[in-house]
Amino acid sequence: MNKLLVGALFAAAATSSGCSSFSQEAKEANPAPCPNVLVLNDAARALEFDGDKELENIAYTAEITGLNVACRYFGDEPIDAEVTIDMAFGKGPKGVEDKKFFKYFVAITRKDLEVITKKEFVVSADFGGGKTLVFAQEEIDKIIIPRLNEETSGINFEIIVGLSLSPEQAIFNRSGKSLKFPDLK
């Protein structure tokens, strides 16, 4: 995804997607749908290895498992959106730390065009007590998307979410390689 980064309004408190509208007293319903929200396929998962890229060398994993968006906009006001991101984190055989931090991003784009803005966030996974799998839900509760006029609907924009990857992790994900788990008998 090589797109030009352009500055814009973005205020933030970050598979499957959903959409709903906020309720607001004395206002009418959104004139059109919320922006599409999606996970960038190449950035949906992250694997950290300690050694060769083999199952027994996995230190940590992260995956975006679900997304939901809610938005509201009226007249010529900007789109006010919030995104909920579900994530799962794993500690593999080579993981030594009980607390691990992962980075992820939320980008706003004009549909199939350029990136308007992109912001990075950090989430922590606590593997204390011998846990090897933990879940988190991140809420980005204030995303402001400017509109040209009242005829510009949310469908003209996309909210793209992904894990922030190293170049090596991105190459691994793009390769289509999948680690094979041993047969369990």
C-alpha positions as CSV (number, residue, x, y, z in Angstrom):
1,M,0.0,0.0,0.0
2,N,2.1,2.9,-1.3
3,K,0.0,5.9,-0.8
4,L,0.9,9.5,-0.2
5,L,0.4,10.7,3.4
6,V,-1.5,13.9,3.7
7,G,-2.3,15.8,6.9
8,A,-5.9,16.1,8.0
9,L,-8.0,16.2,11.1
10,F,-7.7,13.1,13.3
11,A,-8.2,13.0,17.0
12,A,-7.9,9.7,18.8
13,A,-8.3,8.8,22.6
14,A,-7.3,2.0,16.2
15,T,-11.9,-10.1,8.7
16,S,-15.3,-8.9,10.0
17,S,-16.7,-5.5,10.2
18,G,-19.9,-3.9,11.4
19,C,-21.4,-0.4,11.2
20,S,-23.8,1.5,13.3
21,S,-24.8,5.1,14.0
22,F,-24.7,7.0,17.3
23,S,-27.9,8.2,18.6
24,Q,-28.2,12.0,18.8
25,E,-31.2,13.9,20.1
26,A,-33.0,16.3,17.8
27,K,-30.9,15.3,14.8
28,E,-31.8,13.2,11.8
29,A,-30.2,9.9,10.8
30,N,-26.9,9.8,8.9
31,P,-27.6,10.6,5.2
32,A,-25.5,7.6,4.2
33,P,-23.5,4.7,5.7
34,C,-20.4,4.9,7.9
35,P,-17.0,4.5,6.2
36,N,-15.9,1.0,5.5
37,V,-13.6,-0.4,8.1
38,L,-11.2,-3.1,7.3
39,V,-7.9,-4.9,8.3
40,L,-5.0,-4.5,5.9
41,N,-4.5,-8.1,4.9
42,D,-0.7,-8.0,5.0
43,A,-0.8,-6.5,8.5
44,A,-3.5,-8.6,10.1
45,R,-1.0,-10.8,12.1
46,A,2.5,-10.5,13.5
47,L,4.9,-13.3,14.4
48,E,8.1,-12.7,16.3
49,F,10.7,-15.4,16.1
50,D,13.8,-16.1,18.2
51,G,15.8,-18.0,15.6
52,D,14.7,-19.6,12.4
53,K,11.1,-19.2,11.3
54,E,10.0,-22.5,12.8
55,L,7.1,-23.2,15.1
56,E,9.3,-24.0,18.1
57,N,11.1,-20.6,17.7
58,I,7.9,-18.4,18.1
59,A,8.4,-15.8,20.8
60,Y,5.1,-13.8,20.4
61,T,2.1,-13.5,18.1
62,A,-0.5,-10.9,17.5
63,E,-3.6,-10.9,15.4
64,I,-6.5,-8.6,14.7
65,T,-9.6,-10.7,15.1
66,G,-12.5,-8.3,14.6
67,L,-13.5,-4.7,13.9
68,N,-16.6,-2.6,14.4
69,V,-17.3,1.0,13.5
70,A,-20.0,3.5,14.6
71,C,-20.4,7.0,13.2
72,R,-22.5,10.0,12.9
73,Y,-22.7,13.0,10.6
74,F,-25.3,15.6,9.8
75,G,-25.6,18.4,7.3
76,D,-22.1,19.5,6.4
77,E,-20.5,18.5,9.7
78,P,-17.4,16.1,9.6
79,I,-17.9,12.4,10.2
80,D,-17.4,11.6,13.8
81,A,-16.5,7.9,14.1
82,E,-15.3,5.4,16.6
83,V,-13.7,2.0,16.0
84,T,-13.5,-1.0,18.2
85,I,-10.7,-3.5,17.5
86,D,-10.5,-7.0,18.9
87,M,-7.1,-8.6,19.2
88,A,-5.5,-11.8,20.3
89,F,-1.9,-12.2,21.5
90,G,0.1,-15.3,22.1
91,K,3.3,-16.2,23.9
92,G,5.3,-19.0,22.2
93,P,8.0,-21.3,23.5
94,K,10.7,-18.6,23.0
95,G,8.8,-15.8,24.7
96,V,10.5,-14.8,28.0
97,E,8.7,-11.6,29.0
98,D,5.4,-11.6,30.8
99,K,4.4,-8.2,29.5
100,K,4.7,-7.5,25.8
101,F,3.9,-4.3,23.9
102,F,2.5,-4.4,20.3
103,K,2.0,-1.4,17.9
104,Y,-0.9,-1.0,15.6
105,F,-2.2,1.7,13.3
106,V,-5.4,3.3,12.1
107,A,-5.4,5.1,8.8
108,I,-8.1,7.1,7.1
109,T,-8.2,7.0,3.3
110,R,-10.3,8.4,0.5
111,K,-11.7,5.1,-0.9
112,D,-9.2,3.5,-3.2
113,L,-7.1,6.7,-3.2
114,E,-4.7,8.4,-0.9
115,V,-4.1,8.2,2.8
116,I,-5.6,11.2,4.6
117,T,-4.0,10.5,7.9
118,K,-2.4,7.6,9.9
119,K,-1.8,7.3,13.6
120,E,0.0,4.6,15.6
121,F,-1.1,3.2,18.9
122,V,0.4,0.8,21.5
123,V,-1.4,-2.1,23.3
124,S,0.1,-4.3,26.0
125,A,-0.5,-8.0,26.5
126,D,0.0,-9.4,30.1
127,F,1.1,-13.0,30.0
128,G,1.5,-13.2,33.8
129,G,0.4,-16.3,35.7
130,G,1.6,-18.6,32.9
131,K,-0.9,-17.4,30.4
132,T,0.0,-18.1,26.7
133,L,-3.0,-16.5,25.1
134,V,-4.6,-13.1,26.0
135,F,-7.3,-11.0,24.3
136,A,-7.7,-7.2,24.2
137,Q,-10.3,-4.8,22.9
138,E,-9.1,-1.4,21.9
139,E,-11.5,1.6,21.4
140,I,-10.5,4.5,19.3
141,D,-13.3,6.8,20.3
142,K,-12.8,10.0,18.3
143,I,-12.0,9.9,14.6
144,I,-12.9,13.1,12.8
145,I,-13.1,12.8,9.0
146,P,-13.7,16.1,7.1
147,R,-16.2,16.2,4.3
148,L,-16.3,18.5,1.3
149,N,-20.0,19.2,1.7
150,E,-23.3,17.6,2.9
151,E,-23.5,15.4,-0.2
152,T,-20.1,13.7,0.7
153,S,-21.1,10.5,2.5
154,G,-19.1,8.1,4.7
155,I,-18.9,5.6,1.8
156,N,-16.3,7.8,0.2
157,F,-13.8,6.9,3.0
158,E,-12.2,3.8,4.5
159,I,-10.8,3.2,8.0
160,I,-7.9,0.8,7.7
161,V,-6.4,-1.0,10.7
162,G,-3.3,-3.1,10.9
163,L,-0.4,-4.2,13.1
164,S,2.8,-2.2,12.8
165,L,5.2,-4.7,11.3
166,S,9.0,-4.8,10.8
167,P,10.0,-5.2,7.1
168,E,10.9,-8.8,7.8
169,Q,7.4,-9.5,9.3
170,A,5.7,-7.9,6.3
171,I,7.7,-10.0,3.9
172,F,6.8,-13.1,5.9
173,N,3.1,-12.2,5.8
174,R,3.2,-11.4,2.1
175,S,4.9,-14.7,1.3
176,G,1.8,-16.6,2.2
177,K,3.8,-19.0,4.4
178,S,1.9,-20.7,7.1
179,L,3.5,-22.6,10.0
180,K,2.2,-26.1,10.2
181,F,1.3,-27.4,13.6
182,P,2.3,-31.0,14.4
183,D,-0.4,-33.6,14.3
184,L,-2.0,-33.9,17.7
185,K,-2.9,-37.5,18.6
